[in-house]
Amino acid sequence: MEINRSDAITLLYGWLSENRAIQAVYTRDGVKASILGFIDSFVDGTLKISATRMKRLPVGDAYQLCFPLAGAKFEYEDEREAPPELREAIARRFESLFWIHSSGGSLVLALLDVEDKFS
């Protein structure tokens, strides 16, 4: 379901303050890149996800993804919105899915349904 920018920013700040583990996948023109980490910040309208706080993966800022939110559109769903045949599989792996679409590509954030075992 599409959500407005204000609700999207509120949701992302909630995940930042809760220190939630995120699987982020960026796609554009057949290119796909993935990162596991935490939302670190919003600076100048850019979302930063990195593994800086992951003690088990001490790579710091070498492992990061920055995605500008200017002009972006947002979608959110959990297993309730998924097709019936996928609901159980999604619920086992993710708490929810959040898409950010912009002219620079798309980013999907999967909120992992795990205890904070990565930090």
HELIX and SHEET records of a PDB file:
HELIX    1   1 ARG A    5  SER A   17  1                                  13    
HELIX    2   2 GLY A   60  ALA A   62  5                                   3    
HELIX    3   3 GLU A   79  GLU A   81  5                                   3    
HELIX    4   4 ARG A   87  ARG A   93  1                                   7    
SHEET    1   A 8 GLU A   2  ILE A   3  0                                        
SHEET    2   A 8 LYS A  73  GLU A  77 -1                                        
SHEET    3   A 8 PHE A  94  SER A 102 -1                                        
SHEET    4   A 8 GLY A 105  LEU A 112 -1                                        
SHEET    5   A 8 ALA A  21  ARG A  28 -1                                        
SHEET    6   A 8 VAL A  31  VAL A  43 -1                                        
SHEET    7   A 8 THR A  46  SER A  50 -1                                        
SHEET    8   A 8 GLN A  64  PRO A  68 -1                                        
END                                                                             
